[in-house]
Structures are given as structure tokens and as C-alpha cells.
Amino acid sequence: MLNNPTKLLFFMTLVSGTLISVSANSWFGAWMGLEINLLSFIPLMTNTNNLLSTEASLKYFLTQALASATLLFTVIIAALLFNSGSSLGMNNVVVSMLISSSLLLKMGAAPFHFWFPGVMEGLNWMNGLMLMTWQKIAPLMLLSYNLSMNLFISLVIGLSVLIGSLGGFNQTSLRKILAYSSINHLGWLIAAMGLGENLWYLYFSVYSFLSVAIIFMLNTFKLFYVKQIFSLNYVNPVTKFSIFVTFLSLGGLPPFLGFLPKWIIIQSMVQSGLIFLVSLMVVMTLITLFYYLRTSFGAFMLTYAEPTWSHGLKLNNSSNLITLTLAMMSALGLLTCSVLFSIF
């Protein structure tokens, strides 16, 4: 990307579009930022050598344009209601639901998730990473201005964790597995948002770090399907192990860093009396953990052929070193945080 000045330009406008949305003091300014962001991401997605990426960019454009149009018209209706002397405006339940729905469609939360796995399947790993992390920042931030824990939001949270868990259950594509995992994490993010601003910032930061760690590893080894994991026979066992430790951390297995924000959210939701919802979220997350474990099982358990000269940890390769560093941060993050908390 850095060697291509056009892509560098679009990447800069993509970042600036998100920053405009986040810092806007009106809904119209936020809409404008979202449009700049959308029109910058489309050229980054397209690849003339890959028909799937063209299909993905078209799907992405159509759904995002629909969401943007819904947001714009809803905001105009709210402004007209307010100017006509009505006391409703933004407090109208229908207006609030329409704005929330358009933002949920933009980020790909259930039940507006239909486009997300298909688009992910057509992207390379770097674009997929942007779609799973950076592209969610502006819609999440705008949703946090308008969010209240009502029946609609509770339904969205429940459906997101349900579809995110069951959708990835029978997938063989790693990109689709991560897409459904992202939908599941969105359920947790929206629940965290209803409890407090700091909680969803923490959850999103940890989720983004773990996504970067996993996608860096998958991109390094050019892995796109579950069956390709069995071709990693000649990769150093420590490196191989570290890849799948990060997978389990993203699933939220307790000794790892990914469990920390989930732990805090579970505690906050129990204190807020949302027992049924948090129980559903925990049970559904166990299913996501199952398909991560199934993906990792080949690396952890099966014996495989390995040449004798590959024994021992080799850190000459910079990508090996980065992989191990990210995996160690993922594996030991919860322990480090607990120690620091007890000290300070």
C-alpha cells in the first residue's frame, strides 16, 4: 500500500472520514464523515486480478449507501419534527430506532449482518482487518450517542451473539469464521456500550489488538482455509502454538487477555440485573470458543512429520519474532493486568 500513492491517498481520506464522524457536532457532519470513509474504502477493496473483491466492493457499497441514506433521511425527519414545534424530534422511539438500525447496518451487527461474511470472503487479510476494526469505530461512536438499553437493543445484542456463534459453526473459510466472530463480538461491544463508555473502549481496544495479532499471523503464512492449517507441518512448533493461543484468546478463554474485557462486562451486567442476557451471551461465546478450538486442534494435538534440523526456536526471521511477541502479549496479558492492578 505504501508503494502505491493512490492507495496511500485513499487510506488517508479513509482515516480522516472516520475522524470527521467521531468529532462532528451535528448528525449531518457525522453523515458526511461516513460518506468520505465509504468512498475511500471502495478503491482500497478492489483488485483487478480478483473477481471476488469486485463483488465484495459492490455488496459493501450498496449496503453502506442504503445505511447512509436511511441515516440522512431519519435525521432530516427528526429536524423537521423538532422545527415544527413537536416535542419529539430525536426522542421519538421510531426515529431513535431508525438511526440505530442504520448504524447497526453500517457495522454489520445482527440482524443487519447479511452482507458482512460475503464481503469478508472477497477481501485480502489487510482489508479484512480494516473492515473488522477501523470501519466499526465511527458507527459505534455514533451509536453510543443514541443508545439506551431498551428491548430493541437487547434484541440486537442477543441476535448478534446468537448468529455470530451459530453462523461460524460449519464454516471452513477462516475469513468467514473471523467475520462471524466479529458479529459475536459486536454483541458484547453493544452490551458494554449500554453499561458505560470506558467499558466498550476497553473491549474494542483488546478486540482490535487480538484481531491484528491473528491476521498478521494468518497473512504471514498465507492461510485462508481451515484445511491449510494442516500444511503447517514444517513450521516451528512454538510459532504454530502461538498462532492458536491467540485464537483462543480472541474466543475469551480465561487465562488469556481476551477474557479480561468479557470478565468486566459479565460483572457489570450482573450488577445491573441483566442476568438472562448475560447468560445467553456467555453460552453463545462458548460455541465460538468451540469452533476456535476445532480450528486449533490440529496444531495442538496431532502428531506430524518434521525434519530433525527444524528443531529449536529460530528468531532470525522478523515475522517469527513479531508473531511470538504478539502471542505472548495475548497469552500473558490477563496475568500482567491482574498483577498491575494488585500493585497499584
C-alpha positions in Angstrom: 0.0 0.0 0.0 2.8 2.5 0.9 4.4 2.0 -2.5 1.1 3.0 -4.2 0.5 6.8 -3.9 -3.2 6.4 -4.9 -3.9 3.8 -2.2 -2.0 5.9 0.3 -4.2 8.9 -0.6 -7.4 6.8 -0.2 -6.1 5.4 3.1 -5.5 8.9 4.5 -9.0 10.0 3.4 -10.5 6.8 5.0 -8.8 7.7 8.3 -9.9 11.4 8.0 -13.5 10.3 7.2 -13.7 8.4 10.5 -12.1 11.3 12.4 -14.7 13.7 10.9 -17.6 11.4 12.0 -16.2 11.0 15.5 -15.5 14.7 16.1 -18.6 16.1 14.3 -21.0 18.1 16.4 -24.0 17.5 14.1 -25.6 14.5 12.5 -25.0 16.0 9.1 -21.3 16.3 9.8 -21.2 12.7 11.0 -23.0 11.5 7.8 -20.5 13.4 5.7 -17.6 11.7 7.5 -19.2 8.3 7.0 -19.6 9.0 3.2 -15.9 10.1 2.9 -14.9 6.9 4.7 -17.1 4.7 2.5 -15.9 6.3 -0.8 -12.3 5.9 0.3 -12.6 2.2 1.3 -14.2 1.1 -2.0 -11.0 1.7 -4.1 -8.8 0.0 -1.4 -11.0 -3.1 -1.6 -11.0 -3.5 -5.4 -8.4 -5.7 -7.1 -8.4 -6.1 -10.8 -6.9 -9.6 -10.5 -9.6 -10.9 -8.2 -13.3 -11.0 -9.2 -14.4 -11.8 -5.6 -13.0 -8.4 -4.4 -15.0 -6.6 -7.1 -18.2 -8.4 -6.0 -17.3 -7.7 -2.3 -16.8 -3.9 -3.0 -20.2 -3.8 -4.9 -22.0 -5.5 -1.9 -20.3 -3.2 0.5 -21.2 -0.1 -1.5 -24.9 -1.0 -1.8 -25.4 -1.8 1.9 -23.4 1.2 3.1 -25.3 3.5 0.7 -28.6 2.2 2.0 -27.5 2.7 5.6 -26.2 6.2 4.8 -29.4 7.2 3.0 -31.5 5.8 6.0 -29.4 7.8 8.5 -29.6 11.0 6.4 -33.4 10.9 5.9 -34.1 10.0 9.5 -32.0 12.9 10.7 -33.9 15.2 8.3 -37.3 13.9 9.6 -36.1 14.4 13.2 -35.0 18.0 12.4 -38.4 18.7 10.7 -40.3 17.3 13.7 -38.2 19.4 16.0 -38.7 22.6 14.0 -42.4 22.1 13.6 -42.8 22.6 17.4 -43.2 18.9 18.2 -41.5 17.8 21.4 -40.5 14.5 19.8 -37.5 15.0 17.4 -34.6 12.8 18.4 -36.5 11.4 21.4 -39.1 9.8 19.2 -38.8 6.0 19.6 -39.2 5.3 15.8 -36.6 8.0 14.9 -34.2 6.6 17.5 -34.7 3.0 16.2 -34.1 4.1 12.6 -30.9 5.9 13.4 -29.7 2.9 15.5 -30.7 0.5 12.7 -28.8 2.4 10.0 -25.6 2.4 12.2 -26.0 -1.3 13.0 -26.3 -2.0 9.3 -23.1 0.0 8.7 -21.1 -2.0 11.2 -22.7 -5.4 10.4 -24.4 -6.3 13.6 -27.3 -8.8 13.6 -30.0 -8.8 12.2 -28.4 -6.5 9.7 -25.3 -8.7 9.2 -26.3 -10.3 5.9 -23.6 -8.6 3.9 -20.7 -8.9 6.3 -19.4 -12.6 5.8 -19.8 -12.3 2.0 -17.8 -9.1 1.8 -15.1 -10.5 4.1 -14.7 -13.6 1.9 -13.8 -11.4 -1.1 -11.1 -9.3 0.7 -7.4 -9.9 1.4 -6.3 -10.1 5.0 -5.3 -6.4 5.4 -8.6 -5.1 4.0 -10.4 -7.7 6.2 -8.6 -6.3 9.2 -9.7 -2.8 8.4 -13.3 -3.9 7.9 -13.3 -5.7 11.3 -11.7 -2.9 13.3 -11.3 0.6 11.9 -14.5 0.6 9.8 -16.5 -0.1 13.0 -15.2 2.9 15.0 -17.4 5.7 13.5 -20.7 3.7 13.6 -20.0 2.5 17.2 -19.2 6.0 18.4 -22.3 7.5 16.7 -24.4 4.6 18.2 -23.1 5.4 21.7 -24.7 8.9 21.4 -28.1 7.4 20.8 -28.0 4.2 22.8 -30.3 3.2 25.7 -30.7 -0.3 27.0 -34.3 -0.9 25.7 -36.0 -4.0 24.2 -34.7 -3.3 20.7 -31.0 -3.0 21.8 -31.4 -6.1 24.0 -32.7 -8.0 20.9 -29.8 -6.8 18.8 -27.3 -8.0 21.4 -29.0 -11.4 21.7 -29.2 -11.9 17.9 -25.6 -10.8 17.4 -24.2 -13.3 19.9 -26.6 -16.0 18.6 -25.9 -15.5 14.9 -22.2 -14.8 15.4 -21.9 -18.2 17.3 -24.1 -20.4 15.1 -23.1 -18.8 11.8 -19.4 -19.8 12.1 -20.2 -23.3 13.4 -19.9 -25.0 10.0 -17.5 -22.7 8.1 -14.3 -23.9 6.5 -13.1 -20.4 5.4 -11.0 -18.6 8.1 -12.2 -15.2 6.8 -15.9 -16.2 7.3 -15.0 -17.7 10.8 -13.5 -14.3 11.7 -16.5 -12.5 10.2 -19.0 -14.4 12.3 -16.7 -14.0 15.3 -16.8 -10.2 14.7 -20.6 -10.3 14.7 -20.5 -12.1 18.1 -18.0 -9.5 19.5 -20.3 -6.7 18.3 -23.0 -8.1 20.6 -20.6 -7.8 23.5 -19.5 -4.3 22.4 -23.0 -3.0 22.3 -23.7 -4.5 25.7 -20.6 -2.8 27.0 -21.7 0.4 25.4 -25.0 0.3 27.3 -23.1 -0.1 30.6 -20.6 2.6 30.2 -18.3 4.4 27.8 -15.0 3.1 29.3 -16.1 -0.5 29.0 -16.6 -0.5 25.3 -13.4 1.4 24.7 -11.5 -1.3 26.6 -13.3 -4.1 24.8 -12.8 -2.6 21.4 -9.1 -2.0 22.1 -8.5 -5.6 23.2 -10.5 -7.0 20.3 -8.6 -4.8 17.8 -5.2 -5.9 19.3 -6.1 -9.6 19.1 -7.5 -9.2 15.5 -4.2 -7.5 14.4 -2.3 -10.4 16.1 -4.3 -13.1 14.4 -4.5 -11.5 11.0 -0.7 -10.7 11.0 -0.1 -14.5 11.6 -2.6 -15.7 9.0 -1.3 -13.2 6.4 2.4 -14.2 7.1 1.6 -17.9 6.5 -1.0 -17.2 3.7 -3.7 -19.2 5.4 -7.3 -18.7 4.2 -9.0 -22.1 4.9 -9.1 -24.5 7.9 -7.6 -27.3 5.9 -4.4 -25.2 5.1 -3.6 -25.3 8.8 -2.6 -29.0 8.3 0.0 -27.8 5.8 1.9 -26.0 8.6 3.8 -29.2 9.5 7.2 -27.7 8.8 6.6 -24.5 10.8 8.4 -24.3 14.1 6.1 -25.8 16.8 6.4 -22.8 19.1 5.4 -20.4 16.3 2.5 -22.7 15.4 1.4 -23.0 19.0 1.5 -19.2 19.4 -0.9 -18.7 16.4 -3.6 -20.8 18.0 -3.1 -19.4 21.6 -4.1 -16.0 20.1 -7.2 -17.7 18.5 -8.3 -19.0 21.9 -7.6 -15.6 23.5 -10.0 -14.0 20.9 -12.6 -16.6 21.9 -12.3 -15.4 25.5 -10.7 -18.4 27.2 -9.9 -17.4 30.9 -6.1 -17.5 31.3 -5.7 -15.2 28.2 -6.0 -11.5 27.6 -9.3 -11.8 25.6 -11.1 -12.9 28.8 -10.3 -9.6 30.7 -13.0 -7.3 29.0 -15.5 -10.2 29.0 -14.9 -10.7 32.7 -15.6 -7.0 33.4 -18.7 -6.9 31.2 -20.2 -10.0 32.9 -19.6 -8.5 36.3 -21.2 -5.1 35.3 -24.2 -6.8 33.6 -24.9 -9.0 36.7 -24.7 -5.9 38.9 -27.2 -4.1 36.5 -29.6 -7.1 36.8 -29.3 -8.2 33.1 -29.0 -11.9 34.2 -30.8 -13.5 31.3 -29.0 -11.5 28.6 -25.5 -12.1 30.1 -26.3 -15.9 30.5 -27.2 -16.1 26.7 -24.0 -14.2 25.8 -21.8 -16.5 27.9 -23.4 -19.7 26.5 -23.1 -18.5 22.9 -19.5 -17.4 23.4 -18.7 -21.0 24.4 -19.8 -22.1 20.9 -17.4 -19.6 19.3 -14.7 -21.0 21.5 -15.6 -24.5 20.3 -15.0 -23.6 16.6 -11.8 -21.8 17.5 -10.7 -24.9 19.4 -11.7 -27.1 16.5 -9.5 -24.9 14.2 -6.6 -25.1 16.7 -7.0 -28.8 17.4 -4.7 -29.9 14.6 -1.9 -27.7 15.8 -2.3 -28.8 19.5 -2.9 -32.5 19.3 -1.9 -34.3 16.1 1.5 -35.7 15.5 3.1 -34.7 12.3 6.2 -35.2 10.2 9.0 -32.7 11.0 12.6 -32.7 9.7 15.1 -33.0 12.5 17.0 -29.9 11.6 14.0 -27.6 12.2 14.1 -28.3 16.0 14.8 -25.3 18.2 13.4 -21.8 18.2 14.7 -19.7 15.4 14.1 -16.0 15.7 16.2 -14.9 12.7 13.0 -14.1 10.8 11.5 -10.8 11.9 7.9 -12.1 11.3 8.6 -15.1 13.6 9.7 -12.6 16.3 6.6 -10.4 15.9 4.3 -13.5 15.9 5.8 -14.7 19.2 5.7 -11.2 20.7 2.0 -10.7 19.9 1.2 -14.3 21.1 3.0 -13.7 24.4 1.1 -10.4 24.9 -2.1 -12.2 24.2 -1.3 -15.2 26.5 0.2 -13.2 29.4 -1.9 -10.0 29.2 -4.5 -11.0 31.8 -1.9 -12.1 34.3 0.1 -8.8 33.8 -3.1 -6.7 34.2 -4.0 -8.6 37.4 -0.5 -8.1 38.8 -0.5 -4.4 38.0 -4.0 -4.0 39.4 -2.9 -5.6 42.7 0.2 -3.4 42.9 -1.4 -0.1 42.2 
